[in-house]
């Protein structure tokens, strides 16, 4: 009984976690993943992304029975009708979610039982950049502040190490802080 | 009647758009925005972000009656139970949504009536990086491919210019391609 209880920590099956690590070490090509998103414009600032299949662990993954559909928008002051968070807010969400999951996984691997993880992220921008009014301002956030509150059954110093390690391993933290090359391909048609 | 019809193009009120541009040119401090996201861990790879208020156009914006709540997760192969798209997929969504809204706004400003905008984004990663198995691989995507299909009432070359201009002005495209400094603050508590 004790073994079964300890195997799942922070909602993460650590047996599966260490099994996955061993499998990828033994067969490195299982580590290749490709994630995908398809977006369709609906009108104005409203567009919708569909997310379902991906490639990973050596195969096309079809485990998701249904697609996720997520709507983006803009508030009135940015010419939208609030059909969803705006894209910059979604980037903050992606960063918060990735740091959180990373630290939950790191804690599970290190035997730390977490009781609470909360974060608040703020991004500052001057829209004179994106609006093309003044090129002294970049289009995106000048900086992002991420404040985490973490509670768990370990000394504060160990909890800090878990967050530190999570930031060193988070996919989105890496992308947001270091950037990623983006290849943009465009096909155009004149409507008849 | 004709003037009223032409004022709204692609679902964007161009009168309001040019009015906003003029207002920010006259009073540059209106261009300062701050967006925010608060995230709470639920269990395992499941966490939820709440997005509502922001600062912009010289004041705290309270125009959103309700908060947006968005759930993140991981598929089974990455130790989750599919409670939502994963954080890297949300980053693709943020990029697709921002490029789409940017090009819709640019088209509206330039008098181009769009009939369709669709995009597919793919991001490649080797999870040996994020899993800490092999430091030759970065944690995030090595590259992102974004393929846009755009239809509108202008010559193909003009439609391409609209997409080109949109990528030069998109907040999330800037952040994803160039990176953003992130300040990470951590408070920890040992659970009793």
Interface residues (C-beta under 8 A of the other chain):
Chain A: X10 X11 X12 X13 X16 X17 X20 X21 X24 X25 X28 X31 X32 X33 X34 X35 X36 X37 X38 X39 X40 X41 X43 X44 X45 X46 X47 X49 X51 X54 X56 X57 X61 X63 X64 X68 X70 X72 X74 X75 X76 X77 X78 X79 X80 X82 X84 X85 X86 X87 X88 X89 X90 X91 X92 X93 X94 X95 X96 X97 X98 X99 X100 X101 X102 X104 X105 X113 X114 X115 X116 X117 X118 X119 X120 X121 X122 X123 X124 X125 X126 X127 X128 X129 X130 X131 X132 X133 X134 X137 X138 X139 X140 X141 X142 X143 X144 X145 X146 X147 X148 X149 X150 X151 X152 X153 X154 X155 X156 X159 X160 X163 X167 X168 X169 X170 X171 X172 X173 X174 X175 X176 X177 X178 X179 X180 X181 X182 X183 X184 X185 X186 X187 X188 X189 X190 X191
Chain B: X10 X11 X12 X13 X16 X17 X20 X21 X24 X25 X28 X31 X32 X33 X34 X35 X36 X37 X38 X39 X40 X41 X43 X44 X45 X46 X47 X49 X51 X54 X56 X57 X61 X63 X64 X68 X70 X72 X74 X75 X76 X77 X78 X79 X80 X82 X84 X85 X86 X87 X88 X89 X90 X91 X92 X93 X94 X95 X96 X97 X98 X99 X100 X101 X102 X104 X105 X113 X114 X115 X116 X117 X118 X119 X120 X121 X122 X123 X124 X125 X126 X127 X128 X129 X130 X131 X132 X133 X134 X137 X138 X139 X140 X141 X142 X143 X144 X145 X146 X147 X148 X149 X150 X151 X152 X153 X154 X155 X156 X159 X160 X163 X167 X168 X169 X170 X171 X172 X173 X174 X175 X176 X177 X178 X179 X180 X181 X182 X183 X184 X185 X186 X187 X188 X189 X190 X191
